[in-house]
């Protein structure tokens, strides 16, 4: 609004002068300041006709109504000691608040009010600033609370009664270094129902090393019914090798009704089952760091 009025005033002045004396360059600082003063005078004349009814100690300086603050004894600029009085319902006041709001990265009410009072004194400033702030779409977008869903029920593999290590999750921790300098990893077998933990040591991240660890686990804890793991190359290789077996024939030969199911999930193992294994792995890693 200030620059628009400055161009209008220049046009009016150019119309009153000769063609050779007309200004054609960009607006000067003096023209912009003069335009701002003209807008302030118009706003005060239209919205503040009765100055005596205001509860402020006011005086007129250069045809602009100013407020005498309580810090006049301070050694500071006169615009800060004697701010310009502005009405709250004026469009110029609203545009001023929006401009300061955008320049200061959508600051909140208190910061904006402090910045405005360095030059201006707005009647009912806090209420006016709050009404302008409520109209800001960017602030409204960031104030919206994120959507949240209720807690989902645990999957059947976490709640149904079963034998220990019947449903397990597998992951690797490490590497660790032995006294001989050999690099090893720990294979963690976690029970999904009872949170039991079984550890096996492997010396490589290959499928064969994992299958040997799984064989030792089965010899000690019996064969699980369901295995959850991530998409590691060793797990995928073991999954492809075990998928070639005829489990129905093996079940008939050993008179067992249980079959082995292997599920490979995302690396982070999202979901209720994966979060249980992730917590167990993090707890184990925390404890092993203090051993």
N, C-alpha and C positions, 0 to 999 in steps of 0.2 A: 504494500500500500504506500509506503514512504517513497519508493522509487517511482511508482506510477504518478503520484502527485508531483514529484520533482520534474518528471518529463512534461507534465501538463503546465506547470509554472514556467518551465523554459519555453514551451510553445507560446504561452501568453506573452512572455517577455520578447520573444523573437518577432511576434506579430506587431509589437509596438516600436520596433527598431527598423533601421534600414537593412536592406538585404546584405550589404557588406559587413554589417556588425553582428549578424546572427551567429549564435553558437551552434556548432555542429559536432563537436567532439563528445566524449563520454561525460557523464555527470561528475561534477567535482564534489569534494567533501563538503564545501560550503553550501552547495545546492541541496545536498541530502540532509544536512543539519537544518537548513531553513525549512525544508519540506516537513521534517519531523516536528519542528516547532509549530508550524501551521496546523498540522493535524492535532497536536495537543491543545492548541488554543480553541479549535473548533469543537473538540470533544468536551472540554471544560465549559465552553459557552452553552452548548446544547444540553448537557446532562447535569451540570452544576450551576444553575442560574442563581440559586439562593445560597450564597457562601456562609452567611451568618448562622444558618441552621445546622451546619456541620460541627461536630464535636472535636474539631482540630484547631490548633493555633496556626493560622495560615497568613500568608502575605503574598503580594504580587511582585514578581520579578520578571521584567521584560514581557509583560502581559501574560505571564504564565503563573498559575496558582501553585504555590509551593507550601509544604508543611514544615513547621519548625519542630524538629525532633528533640529528644531529651539528651542528645550527645553533642550539642553544639559546642561544648568546651573541648571536644576532641580535635586534635590537629590532623585534619583530613580534608578531602575534596569537598567543595561546597555542594555538589550534587548528591553526595552521601549524607551530609549534615542536614541539607534542606531538600528532600526528595520532591519530585513533581507529583501532585495529587491527580489521580486518574479515577474515573467512575468504574463501577464494576460491570455494568451492562453495556458498555461501549464496545463497538466492533473493533476499534483500534486496540483496546485493552486485550481482547480475546486473541487477536493476531499477534500481539506482543508476547503473550503467554505461550502461544503455540511455537513461536520462533525460538524463544529461550528453551522451551521443552525439547525441541529437536536438536538445537545446538549442543545441549548438555546430555545427549544420549538418553533421552526419556527419563530424566531424573524424577525422583519422587517429590511430594508436595513441599516438604521442609526445605530441601535444597533449592527448589525452584523459587520459593518465597524469599529465601535469603539473597538469591541472585537478583531478583526483581527489586528488592528494597535497596539495592545499591544506588539506584537512580530514581525509582518510582515508588509511590505509596498508593496502593490500590485499596479502595474502600471494600471491606469484607473480602480481603485478599484470599484467605484460606478457602472460603466457600467457592469463590470464583475459580481459583486454580483447580480445585477438586472437580468442579463441573467440566472444565476443559479437559482434565485428565481422563475423565470417564468417557469422553468422546474419542480418545486416541485408540485406533484399531490395533496398533502394534502393542501397546501396553495391555489392552484387553486380551490379545492373543497369548501373551506370556503369563498373564495372571490366571488363565484357565487351568484348573487342576487336571492332572493326567488321569486317564481312565484306569480303573483298577477292577479286577475281577475277584470274586470270592475264592477261598481256598478250594481247590479241586480234590476229589477223593483219591486216595491211594489206589494204585492198580491192584488187581487180584494177587499178583505175585508177591506183594508186600504184606498182605493181610491174611491170606489163607494159611491155615495150619499145615505144616509140612515138616519133614525131617531137616536137621541142620545141614547146611550146604546143599540143599536140594535145588535152590535157586541162588546162583552166585553171579557176581560181577567181577571181571578180571581187568587189571591194569598193571602197568609197570612203573616202578619208581627207581630213580637213579640218574646217572650211573654212580656207583661206589667204587672205591679203589682199595684193594687188599694190600697187605704189607708187602707182598711179592710184586706189586705194581700192576697186577692184573685188574682189568676193568670188568665189573659185574653189575647186574641189575637185579632188583627184587620184584618178583611176580606176586601181586596181592590178589588173593581170592577172598572176596567179601560175601558173607551170607546176607541175602536181601531181607530176611525176616528177623533173624536174631542178632544181626550185626557182629557175628563172629568173624574172625580174621585168621587166614592161613597164609604163611609166607613161604615162597620157594625161591631159591637162588639160581639165576641163569647167567651164563658167561657170554651170551650173544643175543642179538635182537632178531634172530632168524626164526623161521617157522619150526624147524627141527628142535631148536632149543626150547621153544615154548611147548611143543608137543611132549618133550621129555618132562618138563615141569608139570604139565597137565597129567601125565601118566603117574608121576609121583604123588600128586594131589589125590587122584582117584584111588590109588593103592592105599592111601592113608585115611581118606574121608569118604569113600564110595563115590560112585559116578553121579554127578548132578543131573537134574532133569532139564534145566534151562540155564544157559550161560549168556550174560550180557557183556559186551566189550565194545571198544571203539573201532575205528577203521584203520588201525595200524597194519602195516604190511605183514608183520608176523602173524597177526590174528586173521587177516584175510587169507594168507597162505594156509594156515591150519584149518580154516573154515572150508576152503576148497578141497583140501585133502580129506577131511572128515565127511564132506558131502558125497564123495565117491563111494562111501561104504553103504552096504545094504543093511540099514538098521532094523528093518523088519525081520530079515533072516537072522540077524544077530540076536534079536529079542526072542525069537522062537527057539534058537539053539540054547540060550542060557535060561529059558523059562522066566524071562523078565517082561513085565508089562510097561516098564518105563522106557521112553525113548529120549534121545538127547536132542535138544533144540538150542541152536546158537543164533543169537541176534546181534548184529553189528550195528551200532548207532553212531551218531555224530561224535566228533572228538571230545566235545564237552559233555556228552551224554545228557542232553537236556531232558527234563521231565522228572517225575517223582522218583522213578527208579534210579536214573542217573544222578540226581542230586544226593541220594543216599550214599552212592559209591564215591562221589566227589568229596563229600564231607569226611568219609572214612579215610580217604587217601590224604586229604589235607591234615587230618588229625595225626595220622601215622608219620607224615613228613615233619610235622612240628615236633613230635616226640623224638624222632630219630636224630634231629638236629641237636638235641640236648643230651644225647647219650654219650 
